[in-house]
Amino acid sequence: MSGFMYEIKKIMLHQKGLCYIVLVILLGAIWLVASDNPYNSAMEQYKSEYEWYLDKVNGYCTDESSLYLEQEAERIADAKKKQNYLLESYYDGKISESEYKKESQEIENVLEHQNGFEVIYQQYLYICENAKNRYFLHTNGWTGLLGRGTLNFVLFLGILLIVTPVFCSEYSCQMDALILTSKKGRKSSLHKMLIVISGVLLMCVSMSLIEYGFYSLKYGLPNGNYPIQSLSYFAGSNKSITLFEGYVYIGLLRLFGSVFLTILLMFISVLAKKYAVTLLAGAVSVIIPYVGLSKTIIYRLPLPLPFLLGTDFFAGDIVSSDPFTGEEKIVFAEIHTITLLILFSVSVFLCILAAAWILRSNSNKWQMKTRKMRNVPTLAIILSFVLAMTGCSDNGKSQNFIYNSSAEYDCMGYEITQDAETLDYYLKNTSTGEMLHLVRSPMFGAFSDEEKVCAFCVCSPYLYYTTSVTESYVNRIGNYNSSITKVSVIELNLDTFEEKIVFEQITNSGRSLFGIDYETGDKWKFLEFHYGFFINDDSIFFIGNDGITEVNRFTKGITKLDIPTSGNISFDGENIFYKNEQSVLTRYHVLSGETFTYEKVVAYDFCIDEQSIYYVSRTDGNRVYSCNKDGNNKRLMSGTPAMSVTCDAGNIYILAKESGENIVLSKSR
Amino acid sequence: MTRLIRYEFYKLFCKRSILVVLILFSMINLFKINNEFHSYSYLADGNDSRSWNSVYWQLYEKYRGEITTDKINHLLDLYQPLADATADMTASTDTDDPNTMTGNIYSDENILEKYYVQPMEYFYNYRTYASEVAKKAKENAAFYKEQGLNFEVRKNSVIYNLYSGRNIPAFAYQEMYNYYLNYDFSNILVLLLCLYGIISTFVYEKETQMDMLLLTNPNGGKKTVLAKIVAVTLFVISVVMWFSVLDYLGFSFSFGTMEGYNLPLYAISNFSAAAVNCNLWQYVILSAITKAIGIWTMSMVFLLVSMFWRNALIPFVADFGAALCLIITGASQSYSSNIWLKIINPYSLLTNRILFGKTEFIGFAGYPIQSFLAAIIFAVIVGMAVITVMVILFKKNCHCRDRRIKCLDSCTK
């Protein structure tokens, strides 16, 4: 067996290099799958509708595509208006059923892909800012692949594990002296370097390919020949490269960064000859500049870190406006190609120097000459490297309850009221008139206006409510702009007045950790705009203007339900009741996902209780009827034309259409 | 034993490399602190007579000290015309207006609003806010008493005692403390330095096979391991104290003042619901002690991990990875209402504003314990448990029993 093969055996098997490589690739892949969120969640949610439009405008934004989108926007706006008018006319008897069906069919054709249109129109607005180098394409895959400007900690730790023992193990058992006495002593270090660099390259290339494969499978990576500026992350970039070229260049830079770190670690290990010093210097050379310096400085340092990050070499200027003075500040200054080439050349030069030093230090002749100098350059070089960095809930709880989003809250003898001045919510005891603070924490809202109650849901004996809290820390642009909004669902036991948080989520997509800014995707943004919610054992359903979002209480998985929220939304623990776009009452079973339409119940408004549905009939002179939950047993409740209907345990409340009077009817009537 | 501890301390930590790293990290820390001032403070715009820095300190003499109606009226007389003039954004944008303090009317309005009106309004109103909290807590306590919820009664009583009487009577400069209390960078340096110092505690002797030799010594085994643990504890405390002092002095020098040290902690708006009633200078000390406990607990875990390996590679990477995980989970959970997650993570003790910035409780046997206290107790228990494990697991010097030594001694005599 040749010396090279012995070295491979030693590094890969005895020092477990192969095991670490496999482990890093495995952990990297798991982390990739576990941590990925689509950058634009609407693009995924309405993928087919979005792609329908994308097929028509894909690529360069021509005058025709521009005109088409503008016209489509007008067509959709007109269709929405017409749809309302048509519906009113039909239920008022101004047009016949056949006319209604014919015209509504046309409108439905126009509105069939409207959700996807919202997404492509947002993309169009972005492209209009600079149509020359921004193309229409499905961006989630490419943004995931290229827009990750964060350090891969798994890879970094993997490199530390693989590289450090290569020379340190020889020094720790004083094998180095023995090797130097052999004929091929110098070759041994060359072999070691080649093997370790190959191992690290293998690891990086594998991870890069895994990332490509993952994003290609999950979102697709189409149109790799489009300009990189098509992604908003690279909006201000002045570099004329395509998306695929961007992937290749960033991948190559990361490869170089890994090799640079490898050589740096080997260099330090040869100088210091100790595990601890090598590991510390390696960790410090990456972590300290990463958390301590701004991106602008990081990307101008001849260190492995900028190359390991890679992405921002191709990003443009990032300018933020100071929220206080309104002045604009450059948060990140673009790296020009010449700067990149100079930085790369300097880094390559440093790598060559370090490699030469490693080889020379394993040469018998040189070793004898400079033995006295051994410790001085060790500390000096570590010092110079580091200075370079500094330079610059229980089952069965909610089984039987009724939720009506439009209803007043009458919960177990308490009424929820809001103080007109302080805007605080109170629980008013309906029998004694006693007022209690709804939020039990005395500190809530005391020091900040950014702490507020958003919505309620009663599920006897619990009252659930959501709160939104915004906390801002040192609020200046740059790294410290850390402001978070947190939405919580709180369970208040109305028997004991004990409180418990059952769900909590930060809604911001941008986060900051030790000054490292990163994006988490916009999937929780909807929480900031919810105005109602209801809950069962498994899920919480948040009602917003653009629909209902179901959130699994245990896995936090999100499902967007295709339910319009223009009218009342009711929930009986198993089914969601709502008016569809034709105002026909519809029921959605949350477990099976099945939908049932009450063809005969066309309602202006409705509400439910445990047994019945009460509704203002649109086809029957706005009179109030009731029926069973299966749609049978229709009964007239009030002949007075009504605007709305709500109910509680004992009564039905009707708002008369003409007089505006509130009428209370007993259910037992 | 004292001599053994001293020897271990000298052997492990009085090394040139540790000294170099300590000096290097101290320099990096000072650079970073100075950078904080220049990057984030609006007062870092030089000493020109029209700079915010000069204007602020000129005005400061007029408004510092006890907040009186005269001072408030004087400030509002100065600020209100500026606010009115700039409200519709049609005022002159000249930057050399001789009738202004900073050369520009918007700039004048901004400096007064940010550095005087907003803080003084907050200081002045704080008493009302705090008394509202105390009032609500008192009502809550009475209400829960009727409900028979003793834990809630006790918790609200603590809140009442904490908030009643809170008041910020005097106005002072507090920007420096705002940045100082949000500064985390030195924690990373302390962690790395401690990791480097500690990792070789056991490994060094294993690499040189000194561990076997030590077992033949009467002071080997348990005594040595205890001496090492005490030495590590002293090292960790020294490092934390050094960096705490450095942070404070660094901020004071960079911002050019220590003004405001006597303000109560809740004078910093992020600490409006602070868990303790103390002054800022007292909090600086409290924070250093809390950090030391957090780092000490992490160090004991680092030490335990390093016990099982013959070189520093795996323990360093494992400890470094574990520290990163604790930092990342701790930072992501810092806004969470799940208090237990903060308590069990020693990272919360390092960036202790997470614990001291909010009045939060956990229940223990029906009694409310404040989150910072629970976190400290938990960290100390974990640290002691780890020490016990280390003492149990460390090889005993059974080949060299005291009795045998005494016997040998008597024979030689």
Interface residues (C-beta under 8 A of the other chain):
Chain A: F153 L157 L160 L161 T164 P165 C168 S169 S172 K274 Y275 A276 V277 L279 L280 A283 V284 I287 I288 V291 G292 S294 F324 T325 L379 I382 L383 V386 L387 M389 T390 L436 H437 R440 P442 M443 A446 F447 S448 E471 Y473 V474 R476 G478 Y480 I484 K486 S488 T496 F497 E498 I501 E504 I506 R511 L513 F514 G515
Chain B: R16 S17 V20 V21 L24 M27 I28 F31 K32 S39 Y40 Y42 S107 N110 K114 Y129 A130 E132 V133 A134 K136 A137 E139 N140 F143 Y144 Q147 L149 E152 N156 I159 Y163 N178 Y179 N182 D184 F185 I188 L189 L192 L195 Y196 I199 S200 V203 E207 S269 N270 S272 A273 N311 A312 L313 I314 F316 V317 F320 G321 L324 I327 I328 A331 S332 Y335 S336 S337 N338 K358 T359
